[in-house]
Amino acid sequence: MNTLLLTLAITTTVGSLLSFQPAAAQVLPPAKKAERVEITTGPELESATNHLTIIRWITDNPGGSDVHYGIVHYGTDPKDLSQTAKNPIRLNQGHAYTTFRVRIYDLKPRTTYYYRVTSEESNGKSDGVKSTVSKFTTPPGPGERIVAYPSQPVPRPK
């Protein structure tokens, strides 16, 4: 009888270990899509070097699919923002806000760039938010860096 119980206990334990899927247990359904998304901070230059520039902005949480893209349309003419940089972000459903950070590579030194930001879901559907045109100037040369700080404090979830 003890051998039978031991065999049953081992079989049950091994079976439950083999059928357990931790990744599937942690997947949450997409958050409800926000009716209206607004930029609450920025957009603004986070930092710029001779090889990398980062533009940052904060919106209220757009909801929808977990993966969204921050998009920066930019150029040296405010009427021609034909260049695009796009970076993915995974939304945190527990936060009331989302911070987007988009990297732009290899800009010309001592050059003023104009830009506008927007965001979209992973399926390409716009979040319905678009900034006004802003500008920044890249540093004069290699090894130099421009670091900007948020003009407003980062919002905290309520």
C-alpha positions in Angstrom: 0.0 0.0 0.0 2.8 2.5 0.9 4.6 1.7 -2.5 1.3 2.4 -4.3 0.8 5.7 -2.5 4.5 6.7 -3.1 4.1 5.9 -6.9 0.9 7.8 -7.1 2.5 10.9 -5.3 5.5 10.8 -7.6 3.4 10.5 -10.7 1.1 13.4 -9.7 4.1 15.6 -8.9 5.9 14.9 -12.1 2.7 15.3 -14.2 2.0 18.7 -12.6 5.5 19.9 -13.1 5.5 18.9 -16.8 2.1 20.6 -17.5 2.8 23.9 -15.6 3.4 26.8 -18.0 4.5 29.9 -16.0 4.5 32.2 -19.0 0.9 31.5 -19.8 -0.1 32.1 -16.2 1.4 35.6 -16.3 -0.2 36.9 -19.6 -2.8 39.6 -18.9 -5.4 40.6 -21.5 -4.8 44.0 -23.2 -5.8 47.0 -21.2 -8.9 48.9 -22.3 -8.0 51.5 -25.0 -8.1 55.0 -23.6 -10.7 57.2 -25.2 -8.3 60.1 -25.4 -4.5 60.2 -25.0 -2.7 63.4 -24.1 0.9 64.3 -23.9 1.4 65.4 -20.2 5.2 66.2 -20.3 7.4 67.2 -23.2 8.3 66.3 -25.8 11.9 67.3 -24.9 15.5 66.5 -25.6 16.7 64.0 -23.0 20.3 64.0 -24.2 22.4 64.4 -27.4 25.9 63.3 -28.4 27.6 63.1 -31.8 26.1 59.6 -32.3 22.9 59.4 -30.3 20.0 61.7 -29.5 17.1 60.8 -27.2 13.7 62.5 -27.3 11.4 61.8 -24.4 7.7 62.5 -23.6 5.1 61.3 -21.3 1.4 60.5 -22.0 -1.4 59.2 -20.0 -1.6 55.4 -20.5 -3.0 54.7 -24.0 -4.1 51.2 -23.2 -4.8 48.7 -26.0 -2.1 46.3 -27.0 0.8 45.9 -24.6 3.4 46.9 -27.3 3.3 50.5 -28.6 5.8 52.6 -30.6 7.1 56.0 -29.9 7.7 57.8 -33.2 9.7 61.0 -33.9 9.3 62.7 -37.3 12.3 65.0 -37.7 14.3 67.1 -40.2 16.4 70.3 -40.5 13.4 72.2 -42.0 10.3 72.6 -39.7 8.1 72.1 -42.8 9.8 68.9 -43.9 9.9 66.3 -41.1 10.4 63.4 -43.5 12.9 61.4 -41.4 11.5 59.0 -38.9 12.8 57.2 -35.8 10.7 54.6 -34.0 11.2 52.6 -30.8 9.0 50.0 -29.2 7.8 50.2 -25.6 5.9 47.7 -23.5 3.1 49.4 -21.5 2.7 48.8 -17.8 -1.0 48.3 -17.3 -0.7 49.3 -13.6 0.6 52.8 -14.4 -1.5 55.8 -15.2 1.2 57.2 -17.5 3.6 56.0 -20.2 7.1 57.4 -20.8 8.2 57.2 -24.4 11.9 57.5 -25.3 13.0 57.4 -28.9 16.6 57.1 -30.1 17.9 59.0 -33.2 21.3 58.0 -34.5 24.1 59.8 -36.3 22.8 63.4 -36.6 25.1 66.1 -38.0 27.0 68.2 -35.4 26.0 71.9 -34.8 22.7 71.3 -36.6 19.3 72.4 -35.5 16.6 69.7 -36.0 12.9 70.1 -35.8 10.7 67.3 -34.7 7.1 66.1 -33.8 6.2 63.1 -31.8 3.4 60.6 -31.9 2.7 57.0 -30.8 0.8 54.0 -32.1 -0.1 50.4 -31.1 1.8 47.5 -32.5 -0.8 47.0 -35.2 -0.1 50.5 -36.6 -3.2 52.2 -35.1 -2.5 55.7 -33.9 -3.0 56.6 -30.3 -4.5 59.8 -31.6 -1.8 62.1 -30.1 0.6 64.4 -32.0 2.8 67.1 -30.6 3.5 70.5 -31.9 6.8 71.0 -33.7 9.8 71.4 -31.3 13.5 71.8 -32.0 17.0 71.1 -30.6 20.6 71.7 -31.7 23.2 68.9 -31.7 26.5 69.3 -29.9 29.4 70.8 -31.8 31.7 67.8 -31.9 32.8 64.3 -30.7 32.9 63.8 -27.0 30.5 66.7 -26.3 27.1 66.0 -24.8 23.9 67.9 -24.2 21.9 66.7 -21.2 18.4 68.2 -20.6 16.2 67.5 -17.7 12.4 67.3 -17.5 10.8 70.7 -17.4 8.1 69.2 -15.2 8.3 66.4 -12.6 7.4 62.9 -13.7 3.8 62.2 -12.8 3.2 59.5 -10.3 0.3 57.0 -10.4 -2.7 57.9 -8.2 
